Amino acid sequence: MLFLLAFLSGVFFITGIAFWLLFFLVVQVRIADKALPVEETPGLGFLWKKWPHEKMKAYRQDLSAEERLRPVNRLLLNAFTILHVLGIACLSLVVVTAIVG
């Protein structure tokens, strides 16, 4: 069980690193090159949200149907869900390991 927990934690960490690296290298560059309009969070909303929903929405709307099927774009567009599922799996394994002993 500890092996599975270590494996899921590693996958969670690597997926998060991959997302942020691709976000800065792909999404930010495309937004800057095409001057895509991004609805920014007003006031201090950026302090509460740690995920770039507005920028990902602008990026998603700019992609064509065939670009959305590329593996890099599929990872970028689904990273929020992937990371949440992996995080919940890691937490549930921690709870099960604590209960079972």
N, C-alpha and C positions, 0 to 999 in steps of 0.2 A: 504494500500500500504506500509505503514511503517512496518507493521508486516511482510509482505513478504520480504522486504529489510533486516530486522533483521534476519529473518529465513535463507535467502540465505547467509548472511554474516557469520552466525554461522556455517552453513554447510561448507562454504568455509574455515573457520578457522579450524574446526575439521578435515576436509579432509587433509588440509596441515599438521597439527600436526601428523595425522595418517601416512601420507606418510613418513615424515622425521623420525618418530620413527621406522617404519618398514624398511626404507632404512638403518638406522644404525644397526638395530638388525638382519635383514635378508640378505640384499644385500651385505653389507660390510663384514659380516661374511662368506658368501658363496665365495665371491671373495678372501678373505684371506685364507680360508681353501683349496680351490681348486687351488689357485695361478693362477687365470684367468688373461690372458693378457689384460691390459687396455691401450688404446691409450690415453695418457694424452694430454691436450691442451698445445701447445708449448708457451713458454714465459709467458706473463702476461694475457693470454686468460681467465684464471679462474676469473679474476676481472670483465670481461664483461658478463660472463655466470654464472648464479646463479642456474643452473639446471645440475645435474650430467649425461649428455647425454652419455658420454663414458662409465661410469660404468654401466648404465642401459643397454647399448647395449651389453656389455660383459655378464651381468646377463641374458638378454633375450636369447642370443645365447646358453647359458649353460643349459637352461631349456628344459626338454622334453615336448612332446605334452600334456601329461596328467598333468604335473605340471603347465602348462600355464592356465589350466582350473580351478585351485584352486582359491577361492575368494581373498585370500591375494595376489597372484601373478597377478590376473586380476587388482586389485586396483593399485599395484605397476607399472604394465606395462602401464596402462591407466591414471595414476595420472596427467601427464602433460596436457593432453587434458581435463580431468575433471576439474582441477583447472582453466584452461583458460576459459572454458565455464561458470563456476560459477562466475569468476571474471568479465566477460563481462556482465553476467546477472545482477550482483550487480551494475556495473557502469551504465548500461542502466536504471535500476530502479532509481538510483540517478538522472539521467538526466530527466527522466519522472517526478519524484517527484518535481524537481526544476521548470520544465516548467509548470506543472499543478498547483503547488503552494500548 
